[in-house]
């Protein structure tokens, strides 16, 4: 489901987040599908649990996934298509910004300017 490129300059949590968001967008992960626990995915990928937890937290904030307590984490039933598309667009933007060598502060300033 997720493949980590250790030679990439993209932070690992972003790789996890972006690949999961893309799997939802492309319907490889459908609404209601259960995701592995943070610990399980971290162990499978050889990552720290905090790394996967951050990716899950950002996906949940974007409405892509939801945590149902002890039942686990699922592709969001209530998450809007626009939230999923926004997460995908943000990931693509961040990737391109890194390729261009633009700093995070500059990228945020560009977004703020574009939104006003």
C-alpha positions in Angstrom: 0.0 0.0 0.0 2.8 2.4 0.9 6.4 2.4 -0.4 9.0 4.5 1.3 11.8 6.0 -0.8 14.6 6.5 1.6 16.6 8.4 -1.0 13.9 11.0 -1.4 14.1 14.5 0.1 10.4 14.3 0.9 9.9 13.7 4.6 8.7 10.1 5.3 5.5 11.2 7.0 4.6 13.1 3.8 5.3 10.1 1.7 2.9 8.0 3.9 0.3 10.8 3.9 0.5 11.4 0.2 0.4 7.8 -0.9 -2.6 7.1 1.4 -4.4 10.2 0.1 -3.7 9.1 -3.5 -5.0 5.6 -2.8 -8.3 7.1 -1.5 -8.5 9.5 -4.5 -7.9 6.7 -7.0 -10.4 4.4 -5.2 -7.8 1.8 -4.3 -9.0 2.5 -0.8 -12.8 2.9 -0.7 -15.0 4.7 1.7 -15.3 2.5 4.8 -12.1 0.5 4.2 -10.1 -0.1 7.4 -6.5 1.1 7.6 -3.8 -0.7 9.5 -3.2 0.5 13.0 -0.4 3.1 13.4 1.8 0.6 15.1 1.2 -2.1 12.4 1.9 0.2 9.5 4.9 1.6 11.2 6.3 -1.9 11.9 5.5 -3.0 8.3 7.4 0.0 6.9 10.2 0.1 9.5 9.2 3.5 10.7 8.7 5.2 14.1 5.0 5.1 15.2 5.1 8.9 15.6 5.9 9.2 11.8 2.8 7.2 10.8 0.7 8.9 13.5 1.5 12.3 12.1 0.5 11.2 8.6 -2.8 9.7 9.9 -3.4 12.9 12.0 -3.0 15.1 8.9 -5.3 12.9 6.8 -7.9 13.0 9.5 -7.7 16.8 9.7 -8.3 16.9 6.0 -11.3 14.6 6.3 -9.8 11.8 4.3 -9.8 9.3 7.2 -11.6 9.0 10.5 -10.7 7.2 13.8 -13.5 5.3 15.4 -12.0 4.7 18.8 -11.1 1.1 19.4 -12.6 0.0 16.1 -9.7 1.5 14.2 -9.1 4.0 11.4 -11.2 4.0 8.3 -11.5 5.9 5.0 -13.9 8.6 5.9 -17.6 8.0 5.3 -18.3 11.7 6.0 -15.2 13.2 4.5 -16.1 15.3 1.5 -14.7 14.7 -2.0 -13.4 18.3 -1.9 -11.3 17.6 1.3 -9.8 14.6 -0.4 -9.0 16.5 -3.6 -7.6 19.4 -1.5 -5.2 16.9 0.2 -4.1 15.5 -3.1 -3.6 19.0 -4.6 -1.7 20.1 -1.5 0.6 17.1 -1.8 1.3 17.8 -5.4 2.0 21.4 -4.7 4.4 20.5 -1.9 6.2 18.1 -4.1 6.6 20.7 -6.9 7.7 23.4 -4.4 10.4 21.0 -3.1 11.6 20.3 -6.7 11.9 24.0 -7.3 13.9 24.5 -4.1 11.5 27.0 -2.7 11.4 27.2 1.1 8.3 26.3 3.2 7.9 29.9 4.3 8.0 31.1 0.7 5.5 28.4 -0.4 3.1 29.5 2.4 3.4 33.1 1.4 2.6 32.1 -2.2 -0.5 30.3 -1.1 -1.6 33.1 1.1 -1.2 35.6 -1.8 -3.1 33.2 -4.2 -6.0 32.9 -1.7 -6.5 36.6 -1.2 
